[in-house]
Amino acid sequence: MASAEQLKALLRSHLDGDNDRFISVAMQVAAHEAKLGHGRLATDLRDIIDQAKSRRGAASPVPIGRPRGELANLLEASYPKARLGDMILGKALAGRIDRVIREQRHAGKILDHGLSPRRKLLLVGPPGTGKTLSASVLAGELGLPLLQVRLDGLITRFMGETAAKLRQIFDATSQTRGVYFFDEFDAIGSERGIATDVGEIRRVLNSFLQMIEQDDSHSIVMAATNHPKVLDRALFRRFDDILHFEMPDIAQIAELLKTQLGRAASPDIVWSDLAEWAVGLSFTDVTRVANDVLKDALVGQRERIREEEIRAVIDERKAVSSELAPGA
């Protein structure tokens, strides 16, 4: 059997996410068993280690620790519990997200046949339509950490520093398997040559194009934008899939309102009528409507929520949205 020190070293390396150290100690254990004459056990251990090396990262342990050192200023780590069933999506989009999840869960089988599972995803669509939540869902479904890129830490005014920090992030994708999420991606992915382009951002974009092309880790890289038209055309070829998010339709708004408010609402509420009244609001807006209605009912000590109360809050949210709309 492995010595006490070897067992402690295996546990420490797993918790630290140090895969190289973990495999090194495991090989020492195999050699120790061989010296003791436990040839069958030693052979089994070596076979398992060889399989782990050949499928490196496809199903590797997820480090529990958060980013350290300079990475702590570049990545915000969380461990979401969200699931695909928590989202209200169109059938086509839900199917495409589910396909990514299934391919990741069977990554070993796919890699064994010389193929690659989808893992570089571009999410496009209006604000509040579920792009950020989708990143949380992928992380939650796969049991991976969500590592959101902090643009305030990534983008600096010093020439060459942003590209160097971007390299640190892509190096981390090989060291720590996770879902790496670039939100507001147009900040670094804007088309080269536009009137407002500056040389440094162009160099950052070129660096990103090279790094994502060369990235052969087993992490998932996701980028989201509300403005796909400003993205450089070369970016679209670097992603395995492009997921389009849309504003909710009447049926989706009705389902979301009923899910959020149904237990506290009057039984005579017609959810489809309310949904029709709320057309034009995003999923995030509708969720905020539901939260505001619930808070008003709690503060007012009302046991049942009435339809006119929900309509009033919808009107408030629509007014705010119209004020924030471009050209308003």
N, C-alpha and C positions, 0 to 999 in steps of 0.2 A: 504493500500500500504506500501511497505518497506520504512523505514526511509532513510533520506539522508545519514546518517552514514553507514547504512547497504548496500546501493547501492555503496558507495565508497569502503567499505570493500570487496564487491563482485568483483568489478573491479580490486582492488589492488591484491587480491589473484589470480585472473585469469592471470593477467599480470606477476605475480611472479611465476606462475606455482605451487602454493601451493594448491593442490587439497583438502587436509584435511581441510584447513581453508575455502576454497570455500564452501565445503559441510556443514561445521559447521555454517557458516553465513546463508546459504540457509535454514537450519533447524530452525534457529532463526526467519527468515522471515516467515516460515510456522507457527511457534508457535504464532508469533505476529498477523498473519491473523486470527488464531483460536480464540484468545482473543477478536478480534474485531467482532466476530460473522460471519466471512466469512468462514464457515465450508467447503463449496464445494471447494473453492480456496485452503484452507489449506490442504485438502485431496489430491487434484491434485498435489500440490507441494511435499507432502511427497511421493506420488507414483513415481514421477519423480526422487526424491532423491534416493529412494530404487532401482529403475532401474539403476541409475548411479553407485550405490555401487556394485550391482550384476555384472555389466559389467565393472568394474573399469579398466580404461585404454584403453578399446577397441576402444573408440571414444572420448577420453578425450581431453580437450583443449591443444594445444601445447604452452608451455611457450615461450614468445617472447625473454626473457632474455637469455644471453649466460652463459656458465658455469662460476661459481664463485669460489673463494677460491682455494683450491688445485686442484679442477677439471679443472680449467682454464689451468693448466700445463699438464693435461692428455688428454683433449678433445679439438679439434678444431671444432667450430660450423660454419655451413653455412646453407643457405636456398635455395637449388637449384631450378631452374625453368625447368630443363631438363624433357623431356617426352620420352616415349618409342618410339614414332615415330621419334625421333631425332637420334636413333641408327640404324645402318645397321647390321643386325644379320641374321643368318640362321633361317629358319622357326621353327625348333624344339626348339632352344634356346629362340627365341622370345616368343614362346608359353609358355615355362616354366616360364619365367619372368612374363608374363601376368597373368599366373595362380596365382603366389604369390600376385600380385596386386589385383586380383579379390577376393582372399580369405581374404586379409586384409580389403578390402572394405566391405565385408560381415562378418566380424569377429563376430559381435554380434549374428547373426543367427547361425554361426558355433558353438560358445561357448554355446548357448542355448541348443544344441543337444549333449553336452558332448564331443565335438571334439575340436581340436586346429588348427588354421590356420598356414600355414607355416610361420616361422619367424626366423629360425636359418639356415643360408645359408653359404655354403662354395663355393667359386669361385676359379677355377683352370684354368690355361692356360698360354701361353707365354706372355711376356711383350707387352703392347700396343694393347691388343685385346679387351679392353672394360670393364674390371673388375671394375675399379674405377668409370667409367661412369655409370655402372649399379647401383652402390650404389646411385649415384646422381639421377638417373632416378626413383628408388624406392622412394626416399625421395620426389622428385618433384611430382610424380604421387599421392602420399598419403598426400601431404601437411605437411610433417614432417621435423624437422631439421635433417641435416646430421651431426653426431658427430663422427669425425674421431679421432681414438686413436693415440696419439703422442708417438711413441716408445721411443723418446729421453727423454720424461718425465716419461714413465712407467718403463723402464729397468734401474736399478741402480746397483751399486757394493756392496750395503749393504745387508747383509743376511736378508731375510724376508721382506724387504721393497717393492720389486716388487710385491709380492703376496698381500701385504696390499693395494697397489695402485690399483691392479686388482680388489680387493673387492670393492673399491670405485666406479670403473666404473660400476660393476654389480649392486651395490646399486642404482646408478643413473638411470639404465634402468627401475627401478620401479617408480622412482620419476618423471622422465621426459621421456615421450614417444618420441622415435625418431629412426633413423637408426644409429646404432653404428657399425662403420666400422674399423676392424683390417686389415690394409694393411701390406704387407710383413710378413704375419702371421708365416712363418717358423722361424722367429726370436725367437718365444716363443713356437712353436708347433713341434719342431724337435723331431724325434723318440728318446725315452729313450734308453740308452745303446749304442748309436753310439760312435765312437772313440773320437770325440771332445766334448762329453757331459760333462757338469760340474754339480755339485750337485745342485747349486742354480737354474739353468734353469730347471732342472728336477722337482724341487719343484714347480716352477712357472707353469709348464705344468700340474702337478697333481692338483694344485689349479684351473687352468682354467677348467680342466675336471669336477671337482666337481661343480664349479660355473655355468657353462653352463648347466649342468645336472639339477641343482636345480632352475635355473632361470625360473620363471613362470610369468614374466612381460608381457606386451603387446608391448614392443619394438621389433624392428627387429635387430638381431645380425648377422653381416656379416663378414666373414674372407676371405682374398684373398691371394693367393700364386702363384708364378711362378714355385715352386718346390714341387709339391705334393708328390713326391716319398720320400722326407725326413720327411714328417709329420708322427707323431705317429699314428699307426693304430687305436688306441682307439678313436681318434678325429672324424673319419668318422661316427661313430655310434651316435655322439652327435648332428649332424646336421640333420635338416629336409629334406634338399635337397642339392645336389652337382651339381653345374652348370659348365659345361665344355666349355671354350672359345677356339676358334680355330683361326688360321691365316686366313685372308680374301682370298677368291677365286677370280678368274678373274672377275666374274660378280659383286661381292661386291666392288672390287677396282674400276671398271669402274663406278659404281653408285656413289661412294664417290667422285671420281675425277670430274665427270660431275656435281654433286651437288655443289661442291666447286668452280669450274672454268667455268661452262657452260656459264654464262652470259658474261664473258669477253673473251671467247675463240673464235678462228676462227671457222666458221661453218663447215669447211671441216675436222675437227679433228675426227679420228676414236677412240673412247674411249676404245673399246675392245682391240685394238692393243696396246695402252698405258698401259692398265691394264695388258696385257700379259707381257709387258716389266717390269712391276713393281712387278711381282710375287715374293714373299719372303719378302716383306715389310709388316709391321703390319699396323693396322688401324691408329695408332698414327703416324707412319712414312709417310703414304700416306697423312694424314692431314698436316703434316709439309711440305711435297712436295708442296701441294697446296698453303699453306701460303707463302712459299718462292717464288713460281712462281708469285703470286699476288704482293708481295713486289717488286720483280725485275721489273715487268711491271709498277708499280707506279713510282719507282725511274727513270726508263728509259722513262717514259711518252709515253708508247706504249698503244694504244687503244685496240689492239687485241693480245691475247696470241697465239703463234704458237706452233705446235706439237713438233718441235725440241727443243724449250725452255723447255717444260715439260720433255722431254726425258733427257735433260742435267741435270736437277735438280734430276730426278729419279736416274740417274747414281751416282750423288754425294751422295744421301742418301743411296744407296746400298753399296757404298764404305765405308761410315761411319758405317753402320750396320755390314758389314763383318769384319771390324777392331775390333768392340766391341763383336763379336761372341766368345763364349767359344772356346779356342784352337787356336784362330787366331794369 
